[in-house]
Amino acid sequence: MSKLKHPNLIAFFLMFVGAAFSSGFQGMAYWGPRPLWYWVGAGIAYVTTIAALILLVALNKARKENSLTLVTKVIGIIICTLILLWTTFLLIAGAPRL
């Protein structure tokens, strides 16, 4: 596998996608008679956020880190954690009504 030039940039893009689906998947429950799209949206939120977390942690291990890279990595890990916690909260809060 070739090395990515900017894994932090790709990770932040994936975090943006995860955050967008995390905040919007609850409205997807009303797209049809069944909650299929609700779970699809939640799955996309989880998959993209976990992929961003993997990019931040695993692919940056071998690189020599300066202070800016370290700060962006820490901010990214915090954002990923918050997105995962928020998505989990919405799933727990919304599951009984489905």
N, C-alpha and C positions, 0 to 999 in steps of 0.2 A: 504494500500500500504506500503510495507516495505521501509525502508530508504535506500537510495543509499550510499555506503561507500565513493565514490569519485565522487560527481556530477561535480566537476570542470574538472576532467579528461574526463568524458563522454562529457561534454559541449565543450571542446577543440577538441575532435574527431569530434563532429557534426559540429563545425566551420570549421574544415579542409575539411570535405565533402562539406559543403556549399560553401567554397571558391573554391574548385576544380570544382564544377558544375557552379559556377558563372563565372569563367574564361573560361570554356569550352563549355557552352551551345550554344554559338553563332555558333560554328562549327557544332553543332547538327542540325542546320536548313537545312543543305545540305544532311542529311541522307536519305531523301525521297522526293517525289514530293510535299508533303505538309509540312507546318511548325509544324507538330505535335510534333516532338522530340525537337524542339526549346522550345516549351511551357512546355514540360515535364521536360527538363533540368532546365528551369527557376523555375518551381514549386518545384523541388527537392532542388534547391538552397535556395529558400525562406523557405520551410518547415524545412529543417535541421538547418538553421540559426536561425529561430524563436524558434525552440525547444531548441537550445543551449542557447538562451537568457532567455527562461523560466527556464531552469536548473540553470543558473547562478543567476537569481534574486529570483525566488520563492523557490527553494529547499534549498538555503543557508540562508534563513531568520532566521530559528530557530537555526542555529549553532552559537556557540561562535566563533567570527572571530578574528584571530590573524592578524598581519600585512601582512604576506605572502598570506593568503587567500583573504584579502581585495585587495591587489595589483593584484592578478590573476583575481579577479572578475572585477576590473576596466579595466584591459587590455582586458579581454574577452568581456566586454560590448562595448568597443571602436572598437574591431575587428568586432563584430557582426554588429554594426552600419555601419562601412565602407563596409562590404560585402553587406548589404542590399542597401546602397546607390549606390554601383557599379552595382549591379544587376538591380536596377531600372533605372540607367543611360543607361545601355546596352539595356534594353527593350524599353526605349523611343527612343534611337538612332536607333535601329534596326527595330522597328515596321513599319515605313513607307515603307521599302523595301520589307516587307513580303506581 
